[in-house]
Amino acid sequence: MQDSTITTLISAYFQKIPDPSVASQRVSFGTSGHRGTSTDGSFNQAHIWAISQAIVEYRTAAGIFGPLYLGIDTHALSEPACGSVIEVLVAQGVDVYVHPEGGFTPTPLISHAILQHNRHQPEVRADGIVITPSHNPPGDGGIKYNTPDGGPAASHVTREIQDRANALLASGFKNIKRVSLDQAKVAVKPFDFVDLYVTHLPEVIDMEAIERFGLRVAVDPMGGTSLEVWQEIARRFRIHLSIVNTVQEPTFSFMPPDHDGQIRMDCSSPHAMANLLRLRDRYDLALANDPDADRHGIVDTAGLMNPNHFLAVAVDYLLTHRPEWSPELAIGKTLVSSSILDRVVAKHGRTLYEVPVGFKWFVEGLHQKRLAFAGEESAGASFLTMVGEPWSTDKDGILLCLLAAELFAVTGKSPSQYYQELTRTLGLPYYKRIDAPATPAEKKVLGWLQASHIRSSHLVGEPITDIQVKASGNVESIGGVKVITQSGWFAARPSGTESIYKIYAESFVDESHLDQLVTEARVIVDEMLSTLA
């Protein structure tokens, strides 16, 4: 992406007026808020004004009168969107807390600040907004709302905000109160998110163990918000930590292209992580975060860890190194995460809490201290403090990176070595995700499937033992289907943004068995879609 493209993006953000009669130009909250780009009319000033107004109305009706913590990432559209947000919030008397120097704030720091405020001042509850499209390409923008429990807003809340925002768009922006940007900038209040977060780190990570062991650690913030946090960690703790990339610029031109040629700051992709992978033999650990730092990438001398593998390692380690955690605490996972997590949880005699895709399903459990750990297959997770208190009820990529360092320091094993030992007793899983084309009608059908629609009784020669259309943990629709046998499973669900559906598959046999699972899964799903659609 060129600088001229950034100029075009920002100009379109202000100049293009979305048409609410066009579905693609309406506000649409997916699993991680509203996302889009300005040039096609899906992420523009009008959207952000309307969403901000809808959030003000929601928080007022819900009795939320404390401060609103606002963070932005390093994407080009985040700064102009921030201006639009504060114009609306300030006009209606909301106390908005922002980075003290107008800088960037990671998602987990917003969550942590909300939780800390509400723990100490529960009578005046706080909430937050994060302006980020996460690891999406440089041309995208995004915005999400975090409720007073610190996490991404629940579905019923985002639906209310989405519907109200679309009504405001349709009315031509009537009833949206605003002040000028200059007035808004004067009214917002500075807040040191980094100091709060880093000061509290020893409550959740054994920083002394990392210091004693003397690990050589490299960090790549991938042009994102975690840079300032890692700089403060390096300053405050005696860790041999090298930040190998300090560039923050909205074209992300320093990034290697992902598998499809797109620039995408995905710290779980070996293509996007190529720069860090080249350094793996120079450090004990090399760590990365995406632009809003809610995801983690873990590299050791064996290479980039599959996110599923690290989640299994993290859970096994935590359940043996957090003695103050209650044995009643459950472990949360998404239903498309590796089943090796199921085996780890069973090994420790814990309860597994399985939910559909989306971290929002974990928020209540973390906040109410019913879940010790919650993680999803896309390299997002969080967990409780040493004494079992909520740390972040949104995904925290910095936390998981530090956990990898703690694990290495305490056990003397790299994360990959730890995983290899784990699989010797629990079995070695083979996992894959592929995309397959799907029309809008087919995607709609896939979203409301029933178990009875699956006609097959066997999968790769084995009897099908279960067909799930609802998650076992919270009994919510998975928006697709999961088919299980004794030695493997597959799940299929539609993409929220593209004309594809996703197949996730896992085998505890071998790669050949996994390939057969994927092949038969496509046949089963395609036949079903062609019949029902």
C-alpha positions in Angstrom: 0.0 0.0 0.0 1.3 3.4 -1.0 1.0 6.8 0.9 -1.3 8.0 -1.9 -3.6 5.1 -1.1 -3.7 6.2 2.6 -4.7 9.7 1.4 -7.5 8.2 -0.7 -8.7 6.1 2.2 -8.9 9.0 4.6 -10.5 11.3 2.1 -13.2 8.6 1.4 -13.8 8.2 5.1 -15.0 11.8 5.4 -16.5 12.3 1.9 -18.3 9.1 1.1 -21.8 8.8 2.5 -23.0 5.2 3.0 -26.4 4.2 1.5 -28.2 2.3 4.3 -30.5 0.6 1.7 -27.4 -1.3 0.5 -26.7 -4.2 2.9 -22.9 -4.0 2.5 -23.0 -0.3 3.6 -25.0 -0.8 6.8 -23.6 -1.2 10.3 -22.9 -4.9 10.9 -21.4 -6.1 14.2 -19.8 -9.5 13.6 -17.8 -11.5 16.2 -15.4 -8.5 16.6 -17.4 -5.4 16.1 -18.1 -3.4 12.9 -15.4 -3.6 10.2 -15.1 -2.3 6.7 -13.2 0.1 4.5 -13.9 3.7 3.5 -13.6 3.4 -0.3 -16.6 1.0 -0.6 -18.8 2.8 1.9 -18.6 0.2 4.7 -16.5 2.2 7.2 -17.1 6.0 7.0 -17.6 8.9 9.3 -21.4 8.5 9.2 -21.0 4.9 10.5 -18.9 6.0 13.4 -21.1 8.9 14.3 -24.1 6.6 14.3 -22.4 3.8 16.2 -21.1 6.3 18.8 -24.6 7.8 19.3 -26.1 4.3 19.7 -23.5 3.4 22.3 -24.2 6.6 24.2 -27.9 5.8 24.2 -27.2 2.2 25.2 -24.9 3.1 28.1 -27.4 5.7 29.4 -30.3 3.2 29.4 -28.1 0.6 31.1 -27.1 3.1 33.9 -23.4 3.3 32.8 -22.3 6.8 33.9 -18.6 6.3 34.6 -15.7 7.0 32.2 -15.4 5.5 28.8 -11.9 4.2 28.0 -11.0 4.8 24.3 -8.2 3.1 22.5 -7.0 3.1 18.8 -4.6 1.0 16.8 -2.2 1.9 14.1 -4.4 1.3 11.0 -4.8 4.5 8.9 -8.6 4.8 9.5 -8.3 4.5 13.3 -7.2 8.1 14.0 -10.0 9.8 11.9 -12.5 7.4 13.4 -11.3 8.3 16.9 -12.1 11.9 16.1 -15.6 11.0 15.0 -16.2 9.0 18.2 -15.1 11.8 20.6 -17.1 14.4 18.7 -20.3 12.4 19.7 -19.3 11.3 23.2 -18.1 14.6 24.4 -21.2 16.4 23.0 -23.3 14.2 25.4 -21.2 14.6 28.5 -19.3 11.3 28.5 -16.0 11.4 30.3 -13.6 10.0 27.7 -10.2 8.7 28.8 -7.5 8.4 26.1 -3.8 7.8 25.7 -2.0 10.8 27.4 -0.1 11.7 24.3 -2.7 10.8 21.7 -0.9 7.5 21.0 -2.1 3.9 20.5 -3.6 1.6 23.1 -3.9 -2.2 22.9 -7.2 -3.9 23.3 -6.2 -5.8 26.5 -5.2 -2.6 28.2 -8.6 -1.1 27.6 -10.2 -4.3 29.1 -7.8 -4.2 32.1 -8.5 -0.5 32.8 -12.3 -1.1 32.7 -12.0 -4.0 35.2 -9.7 -2.0 37.5 -12.0 1.0 37.6 -15.1 -1.1 38.2 -13.5 -3.1 40.9 -12.6 0.0 42.9 -15.6 2.2 41.9 -18.5 -0.2 41.2 -21.1 2.6 41.8 -19.9 4.5 38.7 -19.3 1.8 36.1 -17.0 2.3 33.2 -16.9 0.8 29.7 -14.8 1.2 26.6 -14.4 1.4 22.8 -11.5 0.1 20.8 -11.0 1.3 17.2 -9.3 -1.5 15.4 -9.9 -4.1 12.6 -7.4 -6.3 14.4 -5.0 -8.1 12.0 -6.9 -7.1 8.9 -5.2 -5.5 5.9 -4.0 -1.8 6.1 -7.0 -0.5 4.2 -9.6 -1.7 6.8 -11.1 0.0 9.8 -13.0 -1.4 12.8 -14.7 -0.4 16.0 -15.9 -2.5 18.9 -17.6 -1.8 22.2 -16.6 -3.3 25.6 -19.2 -3.4 28.3 -18.5 -2.9 32.1 -17.4 -6.5 32.4 -14.4 -5.5 30.4 -15.0 -7.7 27.4 -16.6 -7.5 23.9 -20.3 -6.7 24.2 -22.7 -9.6 24.2 -24.8 -10.4 21.1 -28.0 -8.8 22.4 -26.0 -5.6 23.1 -24.3 -5.4 19.7 -27.6 -6.1 18.0 -29.2 -3.2 19.8 -26.4 -0.9 19.0 -26.3 -2.1 15.4 -30.0 -1.7 14.8 -30.1 1.8 16.4 -27.1 2.9 14.4 -28.7 1.8 11.1 -31.9 3.6 12.1 -29.8 6.8 12.6 -28.1 6.3 9.2 -31.5 5.9 7.6 -32.8 9.1 9.2 -30.0 11.2 7.7 -28.1 11.5 11.0 -31.0 13.2 12.9 -30.6 12.9 16.7 -26.8 12.6 16.5 -25.4 15.2 18.8 -21.8 16.4 18.0 -19.3 19.1 18.9 -16.4 20.2 16.8 -13.2 18.0 16.7 -11.3 20.9 18.4 -13.8 21.1 21.2 -13.7 17.3 21.6 -9.9 17.1 21.8 -9.8 19.7 24.6 -12.4 17.8 26.6 -11.0 14.3 26.6 -8.9 13.2 29.6 -5.4 11.6 29.6 -5.0 8.2 31.1 -1.8 6.1 31.5 -3.0 2.7 30.3 0.6 1.4 30.0 1.7 2.2 33.5 -1.5 0.6 35.0 -1.0 -2.6 33.0 2.7 -3.1 33.4 2.6 -2.3 37.1 0.1 -5.1 37.6 1.9 -7.7 35.5 3.5 -9.5 38.5 0.0 -10.3 39.7 -0.6 -12.5 36.6 2.9 -13.5 35.4 5.9 -14.7 37.3 8.1 -11.9 36.1 10.8 -12.8 38.7 11.2 -16.2 37.2 11.7 -14.7 33.7 14.3 -12.3 35.1 16.2 -15.1 37.0 16.4 -17.5 34.0 18.0 -14.9 31.7 16.0 -15.8 28.5 17.0 -14.1 25.3 13.7 -12.7 24.0 12.9 -10.9 20.7 9.7 -9.1 20.2 8.1 -7.8 17.0 5.0 -5.6 17.6 4.3 -5.9 13.8 3.7 -2.2 13.6 1.0 -2.3 16.3 0.0 -0.9 19.6 2.1 -3.3 21.8 5.3 -1.4 21.0 5.0 1.0 23.9 4.0 -1.8 26.3 7.1 -3.9 25.4 9.3 -0.9 25.7 8.0 -0.3 29.2 8.4 -4.0 30.1 12.0 -3.8 28.9 12.7 -0.7 31.0 11.0 -1.9 34.2 12.1 -5.6 34.3 15.6 -7.2 34.1 14.8 -9.2 30.9 17.1 -9.7 27.9 14.5 -8.3 25.6 15.2 -7.0 22.1 12.4 -5.2 20.2 13.4 -6.0 16.6 10.9 -3.8 14.8 9.9 -0.4 16.1 8.3 0.9 13.0 4.7 2.2 13.2 3.3 3.4 9.9 -0.1 2.8 8.3 1.0 1.2 5.1 2.6 -1.7 7.0 5.0 -1.8 4.1 7.6 -3.7 6.2 5.3 -6.7 6.5 5.9 -9.8 4.3 2.8 -10.7 2.3 0.5 -13.4 3.7 -0.3 -16.7 1.8 -2.6 -14.9 -0.6 -0.4 -11.9 -1.3 -2.3 -9.6 1.0 -0.6 -7.6 3.7 -2.2 -8.9 6.9 -0.6 -8.6 10.4 -1.5 -12.1 11.4 1.0 -13.4 14.0 -0.3 -16.9 13.6 0.7 -17.0 9.9 4.2 -18.3 9.0 4.1 -16.0 5.9 3.3 -12.9 7.9 5.8 -13.9 10.6 8.7 -14.5 8.1 10.8 -11.6 9.5 10.7 -13.0 13.0 11.2 -16.6 11.9 14.5 -15.6 10.4 15.7 -14.7 13.9 14.7 -17.9 15.6 18.2 -19.3 16.1 19.4 -16.0 17.7 17.0 -16.0 20.5 15.4 -18.5 23.0 12.0 -17.0 22.2 10.7 -14.7 19.5 7.3 -13.1 20.2 4.8 -11.1 18.2 1.4 -9.4 18.5 -1.1 -8.1 15.9 -1.9 -4.4 15.6 -4.3 -4.2 18.6 -2.3 -6.8 20.6 -5.1 -9.2 21.3 -3.3 -12.1 19.5 0.0 -13.8 20.2 2.6 -15.4 18.0 5.2 -17.7 19.6 8.4 -18.7 17.9 11.2 -20.9 19.3 14.0 -22.7 17.6 11.5 -25.3 16.3 9.6 -22.5 14.4 6.2 -20.8 14.8 3.9 -22.7 17.1 0.4 -23.5 15.9 -1.9 -21.5 18.1 -3.8 -24.7 19.1 -0.6 -26.3 20.3 0.3 -23.3 22.4 -3.1 -23.1 24.0 -2.7 -26.8 25.1 0.7 -26.1 26.5 -0.6 -22.9 28.3 -3.5 -24.7 29.9 -1.4 -27.7 31.1 1.3 -25.4 32.5 -1.2 -23.1 34.3 -3.1 -25.9 35.9 0.1 -27.1 37.5 1.6 -23.7 38.4 -1.3 -21.7 39.8 -1.9 -23.3 43.2 -4.3 -20.6 44.4 -6.8 -21.4 41.5 -9.9 -23.2 42.7 -10.3 -26.7 41.4 -13.9 -25.7 40.5 -12.6 -23.3 37.8 -13.4 -24.5 34.2 -11.4 -24.1 31.0 -13.0 -22.4 28.0 -12.3 -23.2 24.4 -14.1 -22.6 21.1 -15.5 -25.7 19.4 -13.2 -25.4 16.5 -10.1 -25.4 18.7 -8.0 -28.6 18.9 -9.4 -31.5 20.8 -6.0 -31.9 22.5 -7.3 -29.2 24.8 -10.2 -31.5 25.8 -7.6 -34.2 26.7 -5.5 -31.7 28.7 -8.6 -30.6 30.7 -9.6 -34.2 31.3 -6.1 -35.1 32.4 -6.4 -32.5 35.2 -9.9 -33.5 36.1 -11.3 -30.1 35.2 -14.5 -29.1 33.4 -14.4 -28.1 29.8 -16.6 -25.2 28.7 -17.0 -25.2 24.9 -18.6 -22.3 23.0 -19.1 -21.1 19.4 -16.5 -19.0 17.6 -16.1 -15.5 19.2 -14.4 -14.4 22.4 -17.5 -12.7 23.6 -18.8 -16.1 24.8 -16.1 -16.2 27.4 -16.5 -12.8 28.9 -19.1 -13.6 31.6 -17.2 -16.7 32.7 -13.9 -14.9 33.1 -15.6 -11.9 34.7 -17.6 -14.0 37.2 -14.4 -16.1 38.0 -16.0 -19.4 36.7 -13.3 -19.8 33.9 -9.6 -19.9 34.8 -8.6 -19.7 31.1 -10.3 -19.1 27.8 -8.8 -19.5 24.4 -9.7 -19.7 20.7 -8.0 -21.3 17.7 -7.1 -17.9 16.2 -4.3 -17.2 18.8 -6.5 -15.3 21.3 -6.7 -16.1 25.0 -6.8 -14.7 28.5 -6.7 -16.1 32.0 -7.1 -15.1 35.7 -4.4 -13.6 38.0 -2.4 -15.7 40.4 -5.1 -15.4 43.0 -8.0 -16.1 40.6 -9.1 -12.5 39.8 -10.1 -11.3 36.3 -7.1 -9.8 34.5 -8.5 -9.0 31.0 -11.9 -10.3 29.7 -10.8 -9.6 26.2 -8.0 -11.4 24.4 -4.6 -10.5 25.6 -1.7 -11.3 23.2 0.9 -9.6 25.4 -0.1 -11.8 28.4 0.2 -15.0 26.4 3.6 -14.0 25.0 4.8 -13.4 28.6 3.4 -16.8 29.7 5.5 -18.5 27.0 8.5 -16.8 28.6 7.4 -17.8 32.2 6.9 -21.4 31.1 10.3 -21.6 29.5 11.9 -20.0 32.6 10.2 -22.2 35.1 10.4 -25.6 33.3 13.5 -25.1 31.3 11.6 -26.3 28.2 10.7 -24.3 25.2 7.0 -24.2 24.3 7.6 -26.6 21.4 9.5 -29.1 23.7 6.7 -28.9 26.2 4.2 -29.6 23.5 6.1 -32.6 22.2 6.1 -34.1 25.7 2.4 -33.5 26.1 1.6 -35.3 22.9 3.6 -38.4 23.9 0.9 -39.1 26.6 -2.2 -37.4 25.0 -1.7 -38.2 21.3 -0.5 -36.1 18.4 -3.3 -34.2 16.6 -3.2 -33.1 13.0 -5.3 -30.0 12.4 -6.2 -28.0 9.3 -8.6 -25.2 8.2 -9.6 -24.7 4.6 -11.9 -22.3 2.8 -14.5 -23.4 0.2 -16.7 -21.2 -2.1 -20.3 -20.6 -1.0 -23.1 -18.4 -2.3 -25.1 -16.1 0.1 -28.0 -18.6 0.0 -25.7 -21.5 0.9 -24.1 -19.5 3.7 -27.5 -18.8 5.1 -28.5 -22.5 5.0 -25.2 -23.5 6.7 -26.0 -21.0 9.5 -29.3 -22.7 10.5 -28.5 -26.4 9.9 -30.0 -29.1 12.1 -28.3 -32.4 13.0 -30.9 -34.3 11.0 -29.7 -32.6 7.8 -26.5 -34.7 7.9 -27.4 -38.0 6.2 -24.1 -39.7 6.5 -23.6 -42.3 9.3 -19.9 -42.7 8.8 -16.8 -40.5 8.3 -13.6 -41.9 6.9 -14.9 -45.4 7.7 -15.8 -44.7 11.3 -19.2 -44.3 12.8 -20.2 -40.7 13.5 -20.6 -40.4 17.3 -22.1 -36.9 17.5 -23.4 -34.1 15.3 -23.5 -30.7 17.0 -25.2 -27.5 15.9 -25.1 -26.0 19.4 -22.0 -25.7 21.6 -22.0 -28.0 24.6 -20.9 -25.3 27.0 -23.4 -22.5 26.6 -25.9 -24.3 24.3 -25.7 -21.5 21.8 -25.9 -22.0 18.0 -22.6 -22.5 16.4 -23.8 -21.1 13.1 -22.8 -24.3 11.3 -22.2 -27.9 12.2 -19.6 -30.1 13.9 -19.4 -33.9 13.1 -17.4 -36.1 15.4 -15.9 -39.6 15.3 -13.7 -41.5 17.7 -10.5 -40.4 16.0 -11.4 -37.1 14.4 -13.9 -34.4 13.6 -14.8 -31.6 11.2 -16.7 -28.4 11.6 -18.2 -26.2 8.9 -19.4 -22.6 9.3 -19.9 -19.7 6.9 -17.6 -16.7 6.8 -19.1 -13.5 8.0 -17.4 -11.3 5.4 -16.5 -13.4 2.4 -18.3 -15.7 -0.1 -16.8 -18.8 1.5 -17.5 -21.3 4.2 -14.7 -22.6 6.5 -13.9 -26.2 7.2 -12.0 -27.1 10.3 -10.8 -30.6 10.7 -8.6 -32.6 13.1 -7.3 -36.2 13.2 -5.6 -38.1 15.9 -4.4 -40.7 13.4 -2.1 -39.1 10.8 -1.9 -36.5 7.9 -3.5 -38.9 5.4 -6.5 -39.4 7.7 -6.8 -35.7 8.1 -6.8 -35.2 4.3 -9.6 -37.8 4.0 -11.6 -36.0 6.7 -11.3 -32.8 4.8 -12.3 -34.4 1.5 -15.3 -36.2 2.9 -16.3 -33.1 4.9 -16.5 -31.1 1.7 -18.6 -33.8 -0.1 -21.0 -34.0 2.9 -21.4 -30.2 3.2 -21.6 -29.5 -0.5 -24.2 -32.2 -1.1 -26.2 -30.9 1.8 -26.0 -27.3 0.6 -27.0 -28.1 -2.9 -30.0 -29.9 -1.7 -31.2 -27.4 0.9 -30.2 -24.1 -0.8 
